[in-house]
Amino acid sequence: MSAVFDSISRFYSSSIGKKILVALTGLVLVAFILGHMIGNLLVFAGPEAINEYGHMLQTALHGGGVWIARIGLLVAVVIHILATIQLTIANKAARKDRYGKEASQVSSKASRTMIWSGLTILAFIVYHLLHFTVRVGNEYNNPELYSTMLHGEQVHNVYKMVIDGFSWWPASVFYIIAMVLLCSHLSHGVASIFQTLGLATHRTWPIFEKLGKAYALLILVGNCSIPIAILVFGYGR
């Protein structure tokens, strides 16, 4: 067992090991973000569609599936951010040792802001979980206010929760700001995933770069359409 832990420790302590972990956790998060957005957009299909989707998530594996996914995603986020911070610190130290202080100024704006946008996104994830999942500081757990009938069964009214949640302007504004930062992160990060995993060559890099920007724009428009529709245009109210 100690040999396994030693191997894992050596892998993580190496620069290439951290880069691979950043890429793999990034890939998991990119897939989750797309799936999460598609699920959230069901709010535009009406109460039954998104309530059925929410009930399916809550009852998967007798209620354990959603928590397994949440814990796994949080672990992926923490590993992703921690490894990125450690790589950035190591790279800055290496540049200073070799070229002096001025060398750090040549890094791209995107790479310099990756850590800060990542930490802000982490703060948003924690807030988002407290707001809609743990339901701290609100009455979303109140069955008298947030229950509805679905196929003869009483379920949580996800539709009403989303409408009420984004009707509060601070939540919507914070959500939109977080999405802008997330998509700035994604526009640089998605292409980097393919580069780290050896799938992007010098010739194909521009294609992956455009793919990353297109994906980021898709996520930005899709996710921001929900709070804007509710807060600005009064959808569902």
HUUR-V642176 format. One record per helix or strand. SS is the DSSP state (A for helix, B for strand). FROM is the first residue (numbers start at 0). TO is the last residue. Records with the same first field share a line. If there is no record, write none. Layout:
BEGIN
SS=FROM-TO ; FROM-TO
END
This chain:
BEGIN
A=1-12 ; 14-44 ; 46-98 ; 100-105 ; 108-132 ; 157-166 ; 168-195 ; 204-230
B=146-149 ; 152-155
END
